[in-house]
């Protein structure tokens, strides 16, 4: 399970903040389960595992499962934070102060737009052959250029853009 969790983290996130979130989830989740098992256990059919495993509360394979849940928890937390804060993204003005902004009109803050090369299909026909679109790598989506100023990214950093796009959910 640890190998699956590592591969999943590397495939889904690969950021320091994502690693910290995954680590916190891997530690916090089992601690919450210990609290639930301790509090709700007792002949009433409360929360417990059939196999209490190596820890006496749960099997150790549960820790990498929680670790892999870190990217999902991080994305969920960002969504809640943005909703509670009344904004969707932050930019920086000339004085370095944070700016609140409205939703991006081009991508609706998904940070991806339909590929203009293949019209969002992921492939196109040329010389009577169906070929995979190289611009979007067959996904039908490319990164939204309108969002670059708000997120302080370099539009010329092609490798950074490809890395970001490779981690975007479908």
Secondary structure, 3 states (H helix, E strand, C coil): CHHHHHHHHHHHCCCHHHHHHHHHHHHHHHHHHHHHHHHHCCCCCCCCCCCCCCCCCCCCHHHHHHHHCHHHHHHHHHHHHHHHHCCCCEEECCCCCEEECCCCCCCCCCCEEECCCCCCCCEEEECCEEEECCCCCCCCEEECHHHHHHHCCCCCCHHHHHHHHHCCCC
